[in-house]
């Protein structure tokens, strides 16, 4: 028996086989009190599924959907062909289609094609981008010298590697994306809240990452048409932080990016491979060029007049380290979106655990040294090392300089493209496919992200390093609390056990409806807001300065935003689940009982099993036993 057909509630009996079986009388009462409207809906759904499944003996469900299309009117066919994103939801009520579509279902073996080296290429490609350099150089802006800044980078990304590896486990084991895995912690319907959080933030940061690419796009154009190009184009935008020329560069990158949004997620790995091959050469070439122009000299001391000491130094050190963690907020949460394509149970584990701190630290060091060389050359502490390229072009418009600047800038554009897809457009697309799966798939969601990004004003967020750091911190206080709840639920409360058939069901009796018709886990809600609350005063003071001021304690607490959000929500959720246990946990006492029940799930026949399971009135009689999974490989 695979994970789909295994049973329902867990309760450790005193029998020798230690099976977990339970069905309470209260649940039987709930079943008998099922209201007539719900029964009518289920009856209609069952009839539809009966029509569809009547074809299974002849062929498969796809043949059934094709037959239904042939029997439809002209307008119905148009609706099914061009409006409905997932054809498998045709004839299924909207509320039930919300639970499942092609992009949300567990990834079958044919699509699990990411080996350990694909994840290595992915992170190699991900680390080489302008944003990583700007994050690293934030420490230089705070008054740290180059080696102090680099230590913060090592520490920050080492913690990031741990959080990403933890988050990716549920995706690797059960082949699930983030929107589906969030149902286990937040509830089938309340999972929409963290999903909406991430959709909004992904759209904002898609726009921000695209705006970061304005500089390399501009350098490419200036290498061809001259360094006076920005002044030759009239400025008709009445904005303090941007010009018509800069917006044109932004729009060029937006247009170039758009076709890549149409590529399926499991195939986009080839872009990361190409990026991983090209970007290191450009980055190291840039470093060598900068150091050579500086005659081998770089500024090894502080690059600002301000040199923090004592507690000021400690907080500058912490802020630099936390900026690295905040930069990874979205990739920490959406780790299952990529780990679900893992070819083996460890493909996404060790490659991420070791690659992230090593690769990002090396990349950050390049950015730090380029900035230090730029300071030696021009006496200015550049926040973005790419600005040093602009100085190269301004100083010398020779053929060699133009070619070098153009090629390095071109590779940086590819780097930003890959980062924007992996961290933002795919995240938004995957999440939106969970909001309205009948009408939105990953491709449509990614396109929506791109169009909405045009409505954001990222030039205001990136006007200075302080505003950039504030934006990253704002990003982290919400996503860190989500990540804390997810980790507490999976690793402590459920001990790695997920019931897939219940995860895709809103029927009475599903674990993840949490005993109410709203699919709402109040424990997750309380833990989430407890994680966000301590950071809010500092956040308000940061974004509202100088008009709004808060206490020094609130500000320093806000500097620890990711740690505070993650650990507070983690501990609060465990405490609430200890006093108010959730269904679906394979242990009775989550703090004292031992056991780990994570499995490499078999999902090859999931769709047919899901349809059969959905025909049931409820799942109360879905009796479960841990030993139903003995044929599946257990791993830690």
Secondary structure, DSSP 8 states (H G I E B T S, - for coil): --TTT------B-SSTT--B----HHHHHHHHT--HHHHHHHHHHHHHHHHHHTTTTTS-HHHHHHHHHHTS-HHHHHIIIII-S-GGGTTS-HHHHTT--TTTS---GGG--B-HHHHHHHHHHHHSSHHHHHHHHHHHHTT--HHHHHHHHHHHHHHHHHHHHHHHHHHHHH---HHHHHHHHH-TTTHHHHHHHHHHHHHHHHHHHHHHTHHHHHHHHHHHH-TTHHHHS------TT--HHHHHHHHHHHHHHHGGGGS-GGGTHHHHHHHHHHHHHHHHHHHHHHHHHTTT----S-SSS----HHHHHHHHHHHHHHHHHHTHHHHHTTHHHHTTBSSTTTTTHHHHHHHHHHHHHHHHHHHHHHHHHHHHHS---SSTHHHHHHHHHH---HHHHHHHHHHHHHHHHHHHHHHIIIIIHHHHHHHHHHSTTT--HHHHHHHHHHHHTTS-HHHHTSSHHHHHHHHHHHHHHHHHHHHHHHIIIIIISTT---HHHHT--STT-GGGTTSTT---HHHHHHHHHHHHHHHHHHHHHHHTTTS---HHHHHHHHTHHHHHHHHHHHHHHHHHHHS--TT-S-S-TTT------B----TTHHHHHHHHHTSS-STT----GGGGTTS-B--
